Amino acid sequence: MIKINLATKKQAAFAAEGGTSALGGLRGTRIDMDLIKELPVIRVLLSLVVAFLLYSGSAYQKEQVINGLEQERIAAQAEITELTKKVAATNGYENLKKNLEENEIRLRTKIETITTLVKDRTKSPKMLLIMSQIIPREVWLENFSIKGDDISIKGGATDFNMVSDFMKRLDESIYFDNPTLIDSDTQKGQATFSLKTGRK
């Protein structure tokens, strides 16, 4: 009797049609199992790659931020240098300003002194002119001096009434103020006097 194993033929026919045998299916399953076994390793590798990429991106981003901050620091340092130069120039201006203010005060003082001298210069001739107009004919002057606002007058007269009249006229004038008799005497029948007066 002849036995034919139909199962082997079916498997061969099925394999010829593009199918897989049960054994082949198991082998495929075994390959899939290998892949499944390798999945944790792949996951770890993928996690490491992703972490590396994230770290690289973060490092790149940090580097960009650091570069930006460095540029800002350089710009700030340049601005500080420029401002330091301006402050140094301003210090020179402060010294110059101080010198100019001192010169201005000195010039103002000189101008005030000159103005006072010029004012006094024009006043003195006018006082002498008024003096010549108000002095009585019987009174003469021996000394006339001006020191600031004080005026000293020494002279003589035919009598003391003329000295009194002269003092009254001085007090009524526009240039002399409050004449005061300091000393008086009689020599050879004539009166001598010394008086002080102020300026108006």
C-alpha positions as CSV (number, residue, x, y, z in Angstrom):
1,M,0.0,0.0,0.0
2,I,1.3,3.5,-0.9
3,K,0.7,6.4,1.5
4,I,0.9,10.0,0.2
5,N,1.3,12.8,2.7
6,L,-1.2,15.3,1.4
7,A,-0.2,17.8,4.0
8,T,3.2,18.2,2.6
9,K,1.8,18.7,-0.9
10,K,-0.7,21.3,0.4
11,Q,2.0,23.1,2.1
12,A,4.2,23.0,-1.1
13,A,1.2,24.1,-3.2
14,F,0.4,26.9,-0.7
15,A,4.0,28.1,-0.7
16,A,4.0,28.1,-4.5
17,E,1.0,30.3,-4.5
18,G,2.9,32.9,-2.2
19,G,1.6,31.9,1.2
20,T,3.6,30.9,4.2
21,S,3.6,27.7,5.9
22,A,2.9,27.3,9.5
23,L,6.6,26.9,10.0
24,G,7.4,30.0,8.0
25,G,4.7,31.8,10.0
26,L,6.5,30.8,13.2
27,R,9.7,31.9,11.7
28,G,8.2,35.3,10.8
29,T,6.8,35.5,14.3
30,R,10.3,34.8,15.6
31,I,11.7,37.7,13.6
32,D,8.9,40.0,14.8
33,M,9.8,38.8,18.3
34,D,13.4,39.9,17.7
35,L,12.2,43.2,16.6
36,I,10.0,43.5,19.6
37,K,13.0,42.5,21.7
38,E,15.1,45.2,20.0
39,L,12.3,47.9,20.5
40,P,13.5,49.0,24.0
41,V,17.0,49.4,22.7
42,I,15.6,51.4,19.7
43,R,13.5,53.4,22.1
44,V,16.5,54.1,24.3
45,L,18.5,55.1,21.2
46,L,15.7,57.3,19.9
47,S,15.4,58.9,23.3
48,L,19.1,59.5,23.3
49,V,19.0,61.0,19.8
50,V,16.0,63.2,20.7
51,A,17.7,64.3,24.0
52,F,20.9,65.0,22.0
53,L,18.9,67.0,19.4
54,L,17.1,68.9,22.2
55,Y,20.3,69.5,24.0
56,S,22.0,70.6,20.8
57,G,19.1,72.9,20.0
58,S,19.1,74.2,23.5
59,A,22.9,74.7,23.5
60,Y,22.6,76.4,20.1
61,Q,19.8,78.6,21.5
62,K,21.9,79.4,24.6
63,E,24.9,80.2,22.4
64,Q,22.7,82.6,20.4
65,V,21.5,84.2,23.6
66,I,25.1,84.4,24.9
67,N,26.2,85.9,21.6
68,G,23.4,88.4,21.7
69,L,24.3,89.4,25.3
70,E,28.0,89.6,24.3
71,Q,27.1,92.0,21.5
72,E,25.0,94.1,23.9
73,R,27.9,94.1,26.4
74,I,30.3,95.3,23.7
75,A,27.9,98.0,22.6
76,A,27.4,99.1,26.3
77,Q,31.2,99.1,26.8
78,A,31.6,101.3,23.7
79,E,28.9,103.6,25.0
80,I,30.6,103.8,28.4
81,T,33.9,104.6,26.7
82,E,32.2,107.4,24.7
83,L,30.5,108.8,27.7
84,T,33.8,108.7,29.7
85,K,35.4,110.7,26.9
86,K,32.5,113.2,27.0
87,V,32.8,113.4,30.8
88,A,36.5,114.1,30.5
89,A,35.8,116.8,28.0
90,T,33.1,118.2,30.3
91,N,35.7,118.3,33.1
92,G,37.8,120.5,30.9
93,Y,34.7,122.7,30.3
94,E,34.1,122.9,34.0
95,N,37.6,124.2,34.6
96,L,37.2,126.6,31.7
97,K,33.8,127.7,33.1
98,K,35.3,128.3,36.5
99,N,38.2,130.3,35.0
100,L,35.7,132.4,33.0
101,E,33.6,133.0,36.1
102,E,36.7,134.2,38.0
103,N,37.7,136.4,35.1
104,E,34.2,137.8,35.0
105,I,34.2,138.7,38.7
106,R,37.6,140.3,38.3
107,L,36.5,142.3,35.2
108,R,33.3,143.4,37.0
109,T,35.3,144.6,40.0
110,K,37.6,146.6,37.6
111,I,34.6,148.0,35.7
112,E,33.0,149.1,39.0
113,T,36.2,150.7,40.2
114,I,36.6,152.5,36.8
115,T,33.0,153.6,36.9
116,T,33.4,154.9,40.4
117,L,36.6,156.7,39.4
118,V,35.1,158.2,36.3
119,K,32.0,159.2,38.3
120,D,34.2,160.8,40.9
121,R,36.3,162.4,38.3
122,T,33.4,164.2,36.8
123,K,32.0,165.1,40.2
124,S,35.2,166.7,41.6
125,P,35.5,169.4,38.9
126,K,31.8,170.1,39.3
127,M,32.3,170.4,43.1
128,L,35.2,172.8,42.5
129,L,33.1,174.8,40.1
130,I,30.2,175.0,42.7
131,M,32.7,175.9,45.4
132,S,34.0,178.8,43.3
133,Q,30.4,180.0,42.9
134,I,29.3,179.8,46.5
135,I,32.4,180.9,48.3
136,P,32.1,184.5,49.6
137,R,34.7,187.1,48.3
138,E,36.0,187.5,51.9
139,V,36.8,183.8,52.2
140,W,39.9,182.1,50.7
141,L,41.0,178.5,50.7
142,E,44.4,177.2,51.7
143,N,43.7,173.4,51.4
144,F,41.0,171.3,49.8
145,S,41.2,167.5,49.9
146,I,38.8,164.7,49.0
147,K,39.2,161.2,50.5
148,G,36.3,159.0,49.5
149,D,33.2,160.8,50.7
150,D,35.0,163.0,53.2
151,I,36.1,166.5,52.2
152,S,38.5,168.6,54.3
153,I,38.7,172.4,53.8
154,K,41.2,174.8,55.4
155,G,41.2,178.5,54.8
156,G,40.8,182.0,56.1
157,A,38.3,184.8,56.1
158,T,38.1,188.5,57.1
159,D,35.9,187.5,60.0
160,F,33.9,184.6,61.5
161,N,30.6,185.8,60.0
162,M,32.0,185.0,56.6
163,V,33.0,181.5,57.7
164,S,29.5,180.9,59.0
165,D,28.0,182.3,55.7
166,F,30.4,179.9,53.7
167,M,29.3,176.9,55.8
168,K,25.6,177.8,55.3
169,R,26.1,178.0,51.5
170,L,28.0,174.6,51.5
171,D,25.1,173.0,53.3
172,E,22.6,174.4,50.7
173,S,24.6,173.2,47.7
174,I,23.8,170.0,45.8
175,Y,27.3,168.5,46.3
176,F,28.2,169.1,49.9
177,D,26.5,167.6,53.0
178,N,26.5,168.6,56.7
179,P,29.6,170.9,56.9
180,T,31.1,170.8,60.4
181,L,33.6,173.3,61.9
182,I,36.6,171.4,63.2
183,D,38.9,174.3,64.3
184,S,38.9,178.1,64.2
185,D,41.4,180.8,65.2
186,T,42.2,184.5,64.8
187,Q,45.6,185.5,63.5
188,K,46.5,189.1,62.7
189,G,42.9,190.2,62.7
190,Q,41.8,187.5,60.3
191,A,39.9,184.3,61.0
192,T,41.3,180.9,60.1
193,F,39.2,177.8,60.0
194,S,39.2,174.0,59.3
195,L,36.0,172.2,58.5
196,K,34.8,168.8,57.2
197,T,31.9,168.0,55.0
198,G,30.5,165.1,53.2
199,R,29.3,164.4,49.7
200,K,25.7,164.2,48.7
